[in-house]
Amino acid sequence: MKKLLLCLCWAAAALLAPLAAQTQARFGCLRYDSVLHAMPEYAEAQAQLHQLREKYELEASYNEMSFKRMFAEFLQGQKDFPQNILLKRQRDLQDELEKGLAFRREADSLLVRAAADLERPVRQKLDAAIQAVGMEYGFAAIVNLDAGACPFLHPSVTEDVTRRVWLKLYPQP
């Protein structure tokens, strides 16, 4: 009985081995950032971010000019000011300087948030295209090759899917 069971196991293994070899997992690979940066929507988002950055920079320059003007007036009149006016002007200068620095910090924070908000729909579109290609072509995974995250992928089980993803994003007529 044991010999019969052992023979059946060997026969099953012999029959299933070629089947398992045929169903070897396939992996796709691409450079995510390269595809992202080539997308027209990404360029548009970067242009919008650049315009916003210029507006914040213009306001920061205005604040600096205002501070410089106040400082020049302070230097001109400091000899003639009574002590209480001199102290008030010093506090005003300190307040103006702190407001300018706070504006710069807030602008930097807002620009980081704006960049994330502008890129989110572009990244979602790219992620959806990658997922669609993975499902359509039966890939077990699609690997991002950016930053050397995956230094070796065997060519027999991987395929560069960049073109397929691009065609999913922008079908040719």
QUIJOUR-V986005 format. One record per backbone hydrogen bond with DSSP energy under -0.5 kcal/mol. CO is the residue of the C=O (numbers start at 1). NH is the residue of the N-H. E is the energy in kcal/mol with one decimal. If there is no record, write none. Layout:
BEGIN
CO_NH_E + CO_NH_E
END
This chain:
BEGIN
1_5_-2.2 + 2_6_-2.5 + 3_7_-2.3 + 4_8_-2.3 + 5_9_-2.1 + 6_10_-2.2 + 7_11_-2.3 + 8_12_-2.5 + 9_13_-2.4 + 10_14_-2.4 + 11_15_-2.0 + 12_16_-2.4 + 13_17_-1.9 + 14_18_-0.6 + 15_19_-0.6 + 16_20_-2.5 + 17_21_-2.0 + 18_22_-1.6 + 19_23_-1.1 + 21_24_-0.9 + 26_140_-3.4 + 26_141_-0.8 + 27_159_-1.6 + 28_143_-3.2 + 29_161_-2.4 + 29_162_-0.5 + 30_32_-0.8 + 30_145_-2.8 + 31_35_-1.9 + 32_36_-2.9 + 33_37_-2.9 + 34_38_-1.0 + 35_39_-0.7 + 36_39_-1.2 + 39_42_-0.5 + 39_43_-1.7 + 40_44_-2.2 + 41_45_-2.2 + 42_46_-2.5 + 43_47_-2.0 + 44_48_-2.2 + 45_49_-2.2 + 46_50_-2.4 + 47_51_-2.2 + 48_52_-2.1 + 49_53_-2.6 + 50_54_-2.3 + 51_55_-1.9 + 52_56_-2.2 + 53_57_-2.4 + 54_58_-2.4 + 55_59_-2.0 + 56_60_-2.4 + 57_61_-2.4 + 58_62_-2.1 + 59_63_-2.3 + 60_64_-2.1 + 61_65_-2.6 + 62_66_-2.3 + 63_67_-2.2 + 64_68_-2.8 + 65_69_-2.4 + 66_70_-2.3 + 67_71_-2.7 + 68_72_-2.6 + 69_73_-2.3 + 70_74_-2.2 + 71_75_-2.7 + 72_76_-2.2 + 73_77_-2.0 + 74_78_-1.4 + 77_80_-0.8 + 77_81_-1.5 + 82_86_-2.5 + 83_87_-2.4 + 84_88_-1.9 + 85_89_-2.7 + 86_90_-2.1 + 87_91_-2.3 + 88_92_-2.5 + 89_93_-2.5 + 90_94_-2.5 + 91_95_-2.8 + 92_96_-2.6 + 93_97_-2.5 + 94_98_-2.4 + 95_99_-2.6 + 96_100_-2.2 + 97_101_-2.2 + 98_102_-2.6 + 99_103_-2.4 + 100_104_-2.0 + 101_105_-2.3 + 102_106_-2.7 + 103_107_-2.9 + 104_108_-2.4 + 105_109_-2.2 + 106_110_-2.7 + 107_111_-2.4 + 108_112_-2.0 + 109_113_-2.2 + 110_114_-2.6 + 111_115_-2.4 + 112_116_-2.0 + 113_117_-2.5 + 114_118_-2.7 + 115_119_-2.2 + 116_120_-1.8 + 117_121_-0.6 + 119_123_-2.9 + 120_124_-2.6 + 121_125_-2.0 + 122_126_-2.2 + 123_127_-3.0 + 124_128_-2.4 + 125_129_-1.9 + 126_130_-2.5 + 127_131_-2.6 + 128_132_-2.5 + 129_133_-2.4 + 130_134_-2.5 + 131_135_-2.4 + 132_136_-2.8 + 133_137_-2.4 + 134_138_-0.5 + 134_139_-2.0 + 135_138_-0.6 + 141_28_-2.9 + 143_30_-2.1 + 143_145_-0.6 + 145_148_-1.0 + 146_149_-1.6 + 154_157_-1.7 + 154_158_-0.7 + 157_27_-3.2 + 159_29_-2.0 + 159_161_-0.6 + 161_165_-2.8 + 162_166_-2.6 + 163_167_-2.5 + 164_168_-1.7 + 165_169_-2.2 + 166_170_-3.0
END
